[in-house]
């Protein structure tokens, strides 16, 4: 059994998102005395969290330092999950660098020192994509502040509402042929619930402050293999047309010009040029007492059924018990 959290109040920035929902479920189950604070600009965005006990959803803009300081008032720790996958250089800078800077200032004003920040594998100041380079800059901002900081760098995450395996399943449901750039890119995907468990473990362990954990699943795949599995498990396995990088960039540009959030961007392709695999130089999930869950144990359940989220509940319950 997980011991009670030595915390009374934790703020989760980005709590209404993919990782945030899994984390709030874990936190809620970890301690009857803990209150979870989730700020959001629109209360409806956090509707799936409303049934959770001891959870306060606040209408606030985390990019406003005054409002963020008010959110953190009385908190013992804060978890930052806010991130974007698509956007302009200025948008990446605003979310991945300016927000961590604002968070550090708000923590100082509110008297909060304990911070767990979700970054990404492959971050580096010289990384080829805006996503990875700004993620690295955001880490540096927080590391320079007087905080008890833990950084987690997850691989690409899978889960019932992911934008990775589900994307490739949806595309193959409508396309007779799957055009694919960076087909040989390496990935070691991690279950979102394992990442949520890692965050809770870090909050439970004061000694994790100052550490950087690389969170990945148990197996390495090529992008081509993952696309094949997504198609196979969803019942729409299509032949793949491997594209050279220049053709993939043109394809990504075309997708960026379509209305709505892009399915793929040129920046995504640049990120794929960096292996999404742990360096081996940092501790992983095992150092937090977590045995990584295999993609094959989870993804077929949600890719092969409309009620995939409900079918995952037994897995989540078993993981919490473990």
Secondary structure, DSSP 4 states (H G I P E B T S, - for coil): -PPPPS-SEEEEETTTSHHHHHHHHHHHHH-TT-EEEEEESSGGGGGGGTTSTTEEEEE--TTSHHHHHHHHTT-SEEEE----SS--HHHHHIIIIIHHHHHHHHHHHHT--EEEEE--TT--TT-SSHHHHHHHHHHHHHHTSS-EEEEEEE-SEESTT-SSHHHHHHHHHH-SEEEEESTT-EE--EEHHHHHHHHHHHHH-GGGTT-EEEE--S--EEHHHHHHHHHHHHT---EEEEE-HHHHHHHHHHHHHSSSS-SS-HHHHHHHTS-BS--SSSB-GGGGT--PPPHHHHHHHHHS-TTHHHHTHHHHHHHHH-
